[in-house]
Amino acid sequence: MALQEEFAKQGIWLFRYRGVLPVIILVIGALLFLQTELHPEIFPLKNSPYEMYYEMCCLVVSLLGLFIRICVIGFVPKNTSGRTVEKQVADSLNTTGMYSLVRHPLYLGNYFMWLGLAMLPANFWFIVAFTFMYWVYYERIMFSEEKFLRSKFGEAYLTWSDKVPAFVPDFKNYQKPHLSFSWKKVVRKEITGLFLLFLIFFVFDYLGVVTKNAAQPNFFLFYSLIVLTVAILIIKIIKKKTDLLKQENR
């Protein structure tokens, strides 16, 4: 099998199981985080007033990733960008908004979301390893997706991809989105991601509390998690009982 076809085949398989990488990162990250809690001497900020600021910095990095995803999801039509894992779907080619800056903005957003979590153990080599693993993992997925889009949209895709970088944004290319921002779609699609993000950060923080058997939990994370839990329950009821969050072609 030629390397091109092999990359495409691997990309299709990884696309379907792309939720595996976050689990691996979480398990390794949690073990390293516990190591820094048990041996605070390897991390200078541990047990210092600046430890919480570092954790909040990690959260900001992850929220930046979520913000990038929101800027993508909020402006695209139905059946283009999303969380589907069954098969690649693209009823139309997105070329404006975030897609005028970078060809794979959702994966850029995902990178920052998981980078914030990878930073929590404060282990430089883990961050480097995560970045390398993410690149190798998603490079094949991006290769497979681009092959699919190239076969479906032909010259239109080639013209757009020739001007737009794959992963590092080029801001001078920015074009205003064709569609207006859909807060309904963002609420439907991304509220669970926001909840899981705060849940994971809270779990890591609680691991530190249990390990040290003294420190108080991060109340900002705790109360945010409560608010998000209530919000998700309300949104689920609204989605089940009403059409408030539905929007044509979004």
N, C-alpha and C positions, 0 to 999 in steps of 0.2 A: 504494500500500500504506500503510495506517495505521501510525503510529509504533509502536503496541503490537505489531502483527504483525511489523513490521520488526525490532524489538528481539528478539522471540522467534526469528525466523529467523536473525539474526546470532548469537544465543546458542547455538542448536543447532550451527551451523558452528564457532563458537569452542570449544564443548565437545569436539568431535571432535578439534580441533587445538590443544588448550590446552597441549600440550607445546612449542609454538613459542615462547611468551613467555619461558620460562626460557633457551632458547638465545640469544635476542636479548639478554637481560640479561647472560648469561655473556660473550658476544662484546664488548659495549660495556664491561662491567665490567673485562674482562681488558685492554682497550686503555687504559682510564683508570688501572688499577692499574700497568701498565707505565710510564705517564706519571709517576706519583708516584715510581716507583722510579728513573727516569732523571733526574727533577727533584725531588729530595727537599726542596728549599727551599719547595715549595708545600704541603708537609704537615709541620707543625712536629714531629710525633712520629717522623718517619723518622730512622733511624740513631740513635735515642735508646733508653735502657733501657725506655721505656714503649711502644715499638712492638709488642712481643710481647703486652703486656697488652691493647692495643687489638685485636689480631687475635683474642685469646682472648675478648674481649668480643663481637666479631662472631660467633664460634662459639657462644657462650652464647645469643645472640639466635636463631640458627638452630636450636639444640637446643631452645629454648623452643617454637618452631614444631613441631618433631617431637614434643615432649611433648604438645602440644595434639592432634596427630593421633592419638597413641597413646591418649589419653584418650577419643577418639571411636571409633576402630577397635576398641578392646578391649571395648567395651560394647554394640555394635550387632549385630543378627542378620544373617544372610546375605542378600545381594541388596538391600542398602540403601545403605550408604556404602562407596565404594571408588575404585579407580583406573581403572575401565572408561572407554573413550573411544568405544566403538561406539555406545552408546545410553544414554539415561537409564533407570535401573532403580530401582524402589522397591516391594518386596513388602509393606512395612509402613511406617507413618509413625513416625519417631523423634521423640519429644517429651521424653524424659528425659535425664539426664546432661548432657553438653555441649550437647545440643539444647534443654535448658530455659534455657540462658544466651544462646544465639545461634542463628539459623536456619542459618547456613552455617559451622559450626566448622572443617570441613576446609579451607575457603578461608582462614579466619583463620590456621590453622596454616601453610598454604602461604605466606601473606604473610610471617610472621615467619621462616620458613626462608629465603626469598629475600631478605628485608630484611637478614639477617646477611651474605649474600654481596654485596648492593648496598652495604653499608657498607665493605667491604674497600678500595675505591679511595680512601676518605676524601674523597669529593667530595660536598659538601652538595647541590648542584643535581642530581647524578645520583640521589641518594636521593629527592629531591622528584619528579623525573621518573619514577623507577621506581614510586613510590607512586601517582602520577597514572595511569600506564600500566596498572598492576595494577588500579586501580579501574575504569577504562573497560573494560578487557578482561573482568574477571570480573563486572562489573555486568550485562552482557548474558547471561552464562552463568547467573548467579543468577536473572535475570528469566525465562529460558527454563525453568530447573528449577522455579521456583515456579509457572509456568503449568502445567507437567506435573503437579506434585503437587496443585495446586488442582483440576484436572480429574479426577484419580484419587481423591482423598480428600474432596473437597467441603467440607462444613461443618466436619468435624474439622480439616482443614488451616486453614481460615479462623479458627477459634476459637483454635488454637495460635499461628498467625502474628500474630494481633492482640495477643498478650501478649509475644511474644519478638522482640527487635530483629534486624535482618538481619545485622549485621557487628560491632557493638560490644557486648560481653557485658554483660548485666544480672544481676549475681550474686544479687540478692535473689529472683530467680525459680527458683533452683536446686532441682531435684528429683532424688532418688537414682535411678540407672539401674535399670531392671527386671531386667536380666540381670547376672550376675556377670562379672568381668573375665576375658577369655580371652587368656592370654599366648600360647597356641598361634597364635591368629589374628594377634596383633601380630607375632610372630616371622615368620610366613608373609608378611605383607603389608608390614612396615615395615623389615625388616633391609636390604633393598636400598637403600631411601631413606637409611638411616643411613650405609651404605657410600659411596654417591654423594656425600653431604654431606661426609664426611671426605676423599674423593678430590678433590673440587673445591677444598676449602680447602688441601689439600696441593699441588695443581697451582699455585694462586695463590702459595703460599709458595715453591715451587720456581722459579717465574718470577722472584720477587724474588732468589733465590739466584743464578740464572744471570745476571740483569741486573747485579747488584752484583759478581759474580765473586769473592766473598770470604766473605760471611756463611754460617753453617751453617744447614741446614734445621731446621725445627721438629720435634724428635725426638718430641714428644708426638703430633703428627699422623702422623708416619711409622710409629711403632710401633702406634698405634691402627688405622691402615690395614692393617697386617700382620695384626693380631688379627681385624679384621673380614673380611678376605679368607679367612682360615682358617675363621672362623665361617660364612660364606656357603657355602663348599665343604661343610662338615659338614652344614649345614641342607639343602642340595640333595640330598646322599646320603640323609639321613633321609627327606626327602619322597619320594624315588624308591623307596627300599627298604622303608619302613615306613609305618604309619598313625599314628605317634606325634603328629604335628602336626595330624591331622585331628580335627574336632569337629563334631558334628551341629548343623546350623542356624547354624554360625558360619564 
